[in-house]
Amino acid sequence: MSQPFVPPLDLQSLLAPHREAIAAAIAEVIDSCHYVLGPKVEAFEQAFAAYCEAAHCIGVNSGTSALHLATRLAGIEPGDEVITTPYTFASSAWCASYQGAKPVFVDIDPATFCLDPAAVEAAITPRTKAIVAVHLYGHPCEMSALRALCVKHRLTLIEDAAQAHGARYKGKRVGTLGDMACFSFYPTKNLPCAGEGGALVTDSNKLDTRGRALRNHGSVERYFHHEVGYNYRLEAIQGAVLGVLLPHLEGWTAARRRLAHRYHELLADLPLKLPREATGCESVYHLYTVRVPERDKLIATLKEQGVGTSNHYPRAMHLQPCYAELGYKEGSLPVAESAAQQAVNLPMFPTMTEEQQDRVSDALHAYFA
């Protein structure tokens, strides 16, 4: 008799223990008839700001909207350049394009998948106005070096922390390491909501005040618009769900880290390049990403053995058709391109059992045997 399939993510098992609390919170919103922003969103904003050890949190309708809001607040305009990684989700570059600016892609650190500060420094020009540092797969970027570059060149440092809720760099939470930080609460993220949701976090009172207006049609007082804004408001139901789940995030993170360390031990003897934490960094292991030649063959074989995987970024952003006009060619950013060809995500979710993890290990050992 075949064993149950091990999925790459099991959201149902994660949320099942909290179903009644989530339903009760949603019912409160429905009964209140206050469906957009409101008390549930405000309560979550305060709680998440405290969790991030930051002064302010602005709830928005997606991580993409948070990134766009950040580039708008940074004063990015047509003709400006924004440096970011090519090995990421599209939103990390969209936020520059939305402002008419040029995304400038630079190569990554092969050990962490995050921006290589030396490559960032080499790409800075008089037109550079910001750096979008993506804490990919839950691992923090090398923020001290990036911050030093921003101070030297008077750039805005934006953290894309969509996958890194609760990660730490030299003891500090991500979200407090740049001028602004952007989070996603998409259902697959470490802190999920029941649909789309995001947040912008900052210590700046000025950015907080203006950001709140911009997410709400540029309005502080209803029907009075001081500048052109957006409908980026977070729905109350999402604020309610996030308010229920946020207290469990630390426990989920601890479980992810335990699983990651156990993977390190189980897979140490295999010809895989395993993820490792850089000095001073605490990853929250949004994904457990390994690198292997013939990645697609491995994915197919594991599927046959009842083990699910995922492959997030099979084509780096600088080679996407939408950015063909930027002139990048294959070989332009070899480390990112190699990652796109070799990376595969093994099953990773807080409710994963040791039995499930052993099955992943057994399937991998059988493959390499």
N, C-alpha and C positions, 0 to 999 in steps of 0.2 A: 504493500500500500504506500502510495507516494505521500511525502510529507507536505504540510501546508506551505504555500508560497511565502517567501520572506520579502515583503515589499520594501522599496527604497524609503518610503515614509508611510507611517500608519497614523493618520490624523484622527481616525475614529477612536482608536484605543487611547489616544492622548486626551480627547475631549469627553469621552464617555463618563468619567467620574464627576464631571462638572456640568453635566447636562441640565440638572434641575436648577442649579444656581444661575446658569446662563438663561434658561427659560424664564425664571422669575425676574431677572434683570430686564429682559426684553419686554415682558409683560408690563413692568413699571413704565417703560417708555411708551408702549402702546396706550396704556391708560392715561398717561399724562398728555398725550397728543402733541408733545414737543419732540419733533422728529429730527431736527437739524440743530447741531451744536447743543446748547442747553446744559443743564446740571450734570448729566452723566458724562458729557465730554469734558466739562470743566474739572470735574473730580478726577477723571483719568489724567488730564493734562498735568494737574498738580502732583499726582502720584508718580507719573512717569518722569517728570522733571526731577523729583526727589530721588527716584531710582537711579537716574543718570548722574546724580550729584551735580545737576545744573540748575540755573535760576528759572528758566522758562521752557515750556513745551507748547507748541502750536499744533493742534490736531488738524490734519488735512485729509483729503479723500484718497490719497495714494502716496507711495514713496516717490513716484515720478513727479507728482505735484510738489512735494517737499523740495526736491532737487531744483525744479524750475523756480520755485519761490526763492530758494537760496541764491541762484544766479541773478535773479531780479534784484534782490536785496543787496547783492554785491556790486550792483551797478554795471553789470556786463552789458555791452552794447555791440551793434554791428561793427565789424572790423577788429574787435578784441579777440584774444586767444585764451583758451582754457585748456590747461594740460590735464590729462587723465590717462587711465589705463585702457588698452584695447581689449583686455581679457576681463570682461565684465558684462552685465546686462546693459541693454541699449540705453536705458535711462541715464546712465552716468555720462553719456555723451549728448543725449537729447537736450539736456538742460542748457548746454551751451548753444546748440542749434536753435532752440526755441527763442533765444535772445538775439539771433542773427550773428552769433559769434562763431569762431572756428574752433572745433575740438582738435587739439594736438595730442596725438597718441604717442606714448613712449613705452619702452619695454619694461618688463617686470623682473622681480627677484625670483629666480627659479625655485627657491626653497619655500617661499611664502605665497607666491602668486600675486603679491602686492607690488605697488609702484617701486621702481628702483630710483632712489633719490639722486644718484649720479646721472641717470638718464633724464630725470626731471630738470636738473640744473643745466644740462647741456641744451635743453629745448627752450629755455627761457629767452624771450626776445622783448624789445620795447613794447610790443603789443600784448604781452601776457598780462592777464589781470587776475587770474585765479587758478588754483589747483584743486581738483576734485580727487580726493584720496579715498579709494574704495577698500574697506576692510573686508577683503574677499573671503568667503567661506567661514567667516567668523573670526579671522585672524587679523589683529590690528596692523596697520601700516607702520613704517618707521617714522613716527610723527615728529620726533625731535629734529631730525634732519630736514624734514619738510617744513616744519615751523621756522627753522632758521633761514631757509630759503625765502619764505614768505616775508619775514621781517626784513631781510636784506633787500629784497626787490619790491617791497610794499605790495604784496599780493594778498588776496583773500584765500584762506584755507577752509575748504568745505569738506566735511567728512561724509562719505556715503556709507552709512552704517546699517544699510538695509538688512544685512545678514549677521549683524554683530551685536545685537542687544545684550548688554552686560559685559562684553569683553573688556579687558583691562590692558593698559599700556603703562608700564612703570608705576603701577598702583592706582592709576586714574582710569575711570570709566571712559570708553569711547563715547563721544557726544560732548565731551568737555575739552577736547584736544585741539580743536580748530575754532574758527569764528562762528561757524554754524555746523550742525550735524543733521543728517536726514535719515529717517527710519521708515521702513515699510512694515506693515502688519498684514500683508497678504497671507492667506491661509497656510502656505507652506513655510512661513518664516518662524523663527524661534519663539516669537510672541505673535500668535495669529488672532485675527478677528474673523467675523463671519462674512467676509466679502473683501472689499477694498478698503484700505486705510493707511495712513502714514502720519508722520509728525516731523516738525522741524524743532530742534532743540538749540538753545543759545543762552549765554550768560549776559548778553547785551540787552539792556532795557529798550534801547532805541530800535534795534532790529526786531525785538518782540512786538513793540507797539505797531510798527509799520507792517510787519508780517501778518499780524492779526487783521489789519485793515485790508491788505491785499488779498488774503484768502476769501474775504467777504465783500467782493465787488469794489474794493477800494474805499470801503465805507466804515466810518466809526459811528456815525449817527445815521440811522436808517434813512435812505433816500437822499443822502448827501454824500457825494463821491469826490474825494480830494484828488484822486488819481485813478487811472484805468486799472482795474483789478480783475480778479478771477473768481469763479465759483468753485473754490477748492475746500469747501466746508466739510468737516467730518460729520457723518450722520450719527444721531444719538444712539441708535441701536449698536453701532460699532463701538462707540464709547462705552456703552454698558457692558458689552462682551469683553472688551479689553480690561475694564475695571475688575471684572470677575477673575480673569486669567492672570493678570499681572502679579498677584501675590505668589503664584506658582512658578514664575519664571526662574527664580534662583534654584529651586529644586530640579527643574528640568535641565538647567545648565549644568548642575552638578552631575546629573545622570549622563548627559552628553560627554562630559569630560571623563567620567569613569569608563564609558564605553570606548572612547577614543584611546585611552591608555591601555585598555585591554586589547583593542585591535593592534596597538603597537607591539604588544607581547606575542599575540597569536600569529602575526604575520611577519615577524622580524626575520625569519629564515627564508623568506620568499624574495625573488628578484623583482620586487615592487619598490618604487620610490614613495615612501610613506610621508604623510604630513608631519611636520615638526614645528614646535613653537620657537620663535626667535627669543633671544635673551630679553627678559623684562616684559614679555607678552603672555597674556592668558587668553587663549582662543576659546570661543564658545561652541566651536565645531558645529556650525550650521550644517556643514557637510563634512564627511570624511572622504577626502579626495586623494586618490593614489594615481601614480603615473606608470604607464606600461606601454611598450611598443605593441603594435597590433591590438590596440584598444578595442576595436569593433569585434574582433574575433573573441576576445575575452568576454565582452558583454553578451554575445550570442550564446557562448558556452555556459555562462552562469545562469542565463535565462532557462536553458534546457535543464539545469540542475535545480530549478525552483528558487533562484535568487535574483531579485530585481536590482537594477542599478539605474543611474541617471547620468546624463552627460550634458551639462548646462550650456557650454559655449563652444560648440564644434567649429565655429568660424569666428575668428577674432574681429573686433569692430572695425579695424582699419582696412579689412578686406571685404567688408559688407558692400553690396551694390549701392546702398544709399549714400555711401561716402566715397564713391569711386572718383569724384572730382577732386578729392584731396591729394590724389596721386600716389598713394602707397601701393607697393607691389609685394608679391610673395617674397619673403626674405627680408623685408624692411625691418621687421621686429621679430627676430627669430625665436626668442625665448617664449613670447606670447603665442606664436604660431605653433611651437612645439607643444606647449601646454594644451592648446586647442585640439591637437591631434592625439595626445596621449592620456589626458586626464579622464578618470571615471570615478563616479561617486558610489561608494558602497552604502548599503542600508545604514541609516543613522536616524534614530528618533528616541526620545527619552524613555518610552515604554518598551523599547526593544529588550528582549530577554537574553540571558546568556546562552540559552539553547539556540535561539535564532542566530546569535553571533557565532556560535560554534559551527552552525551549518554554513554560514558564509565562509568561515575559515576552512572548513573541510572542502568546500567546493573550489576554493582558490588553490589549496594544496593539491587537489586532484588534477586541476588544470595544469599546474606547473610540473606535476609528476609525469 
